[in-house]
Amino acid sequence: MFNVGLSELIIIFFVAFVIVGPRDLPKVIKTAVRGIKYLRRMVQELKAESGWDDMIKEIDQVKDTAAAPIQAAEKEIAGIGDAITGSAED
């Protein structure tokens, strides 16, 4: 989700260790984990209620059906261009 690598995670942990202290760090981590889980759940519910995933699937289907005739026309135009170039060279 956030694409945090190991080096970034170590830096975040070190900063949190310095700011919060070793005694309260486990409490802060537990609270942060609970907050992240809550946010993920809320995002999933929002996606389900809004139908966002369904809209994306529908857009992809329309894009795929529209792309096929365009690709066929591009191939046909390229073939005509090759034929014109071949006849011009002759």
C-alpha positions as CSV (number, residue, x, y, z in Angstrom):
1,M,0.0,0.0,0.0
2,F,2.7,2.5,0.9
3,N,5.6,0.7,-0.7
4,V,7.9,1.1,2.3
5,G,11.2,-0.8,2.0
6,L,13.3,-2.3,4.7
7,S,15.6,0.8,4.9
8,E,12.7,3.2,5.3
9,L,11.1,0.9,8.0
10,I,14.4,0.9,10.0
11,I,14.6,4.7,9.8
12,I,11.0,5.0,10.9
13,F,11.5,2.5,13.8
14,F,14.7,4.4,14.9
15,V,13.0,7.8,14.9
16,A,10.0,6.4,16.8
17,F,12.4,4.8,19.3
18,V,14.2,8.1,19.9
19,I,11.0,10.2,20.1
20,V,8.8,7.8,22.1
21,G,11.3,5.9,24.0
22,P,11.8,2.2,24.5
23,R,9.2,1.8,27.3
24,D,6.2,3.2,25.3
25,L,7.2,2.1,21.9
26,P,5.2,-1.2,22.0
27,K,2.1,0.7,22.9
28,V,2.6,3.1,20.1
29,I,3.2,0.3,17.6
30,K,0.0,-1.5,18.7
31,T,-2.0,1.6,18.3
32,A,-0.5,2.3,14.9
33,V,-1.3,-1.2,13.7
34,R,-4.8,-0.9,14.9
35,G,-5.2,2.4,13.1
36,I,-3.8,1.0,9.9
37,K,-6.2,-2.0,10.1
38,Y,-9.1,0.3,10.7
39,L,-8.2,2.5,7.7
40,R,-7.8,-0.6,5.5
41,R,-11.2,-1.9,6.6
42,M,-12.8,1.6,5.9
43,V,-11.3,1.7,2.4
44,Q,-12.6,-1.8,1.6
45,E,-16.0,-0.8,2.8
46,L,-16.0,2.4,0.8
47,K,-14.9,0.5,-2.3
48,A,-17.7,-2.0,-1.8
49,E,-20.4,0.6,-1.2
50,S,-19.3,2.9,-4.1
51,G,-19.0,0.1,-6.6
52,W,-15.5,1.4,-7.6
53,D,-14.2,-2.0,-8.5
54,D,-17.2,-2.7,-10.7
55,M,-16.7,0.6,-12.5
56,I,-13.1,-0.2,-13.1
57,K,-13.9,-3.6,-14.5
58,E,-16.6,-2.1,-16.8
59,I,-14.2,0.6,-18.0
60,D,-11.6,-2.1,-18.8
61,Q,-14.2,-4.1,-20.7
62,V,-15.2,-1.1,-22.8
63,K,-11.5,-0.3,-23.4
64,D,-10.8,-3.8,-24.6
65,T,-13.8,-3.8,-27.0
66,A,-12.9,-0.4,-28.4
67,A,-9.2,-1.3,-28.8
68,A,-9.8,-4.3,-31.1
69,P,-11.3,-2.4,-34.1
70,I,-8.7,0.4,-33.7
71,Q,-5.8,-2.2,-33.8
72,A,-7.4,-3.8,-36.9
73,A,-7.6,-0.4,-38.6
74,E,-4.0,0.4,-37.7
75,K,-2.9,-2.9,-39.3
76,E,-4.9,-2.2,-42.4
77,I,-3.6,1.3,-42.8
78,A,0.0,0.0,-42.3
79,G,-0.7,-2.5,-45.0
80,I,-2.0,0.1,-47.4
81,G,1.0,2.3,-46.6
82,D,3.4,-0.6,-47.4
83,A,1.5,-1.2,-50.7
84,I,1.8,2.4,-51.7
85,T,5.5,2.5,-50.8
86,G,6.1,-0.7,-52.8
87,S,4.2,0.6,-55.8
88,A,6.0,3.9,-55.6
89,E,9.4,2.2,-55.6
90,D,8.5,0.1,-58.7
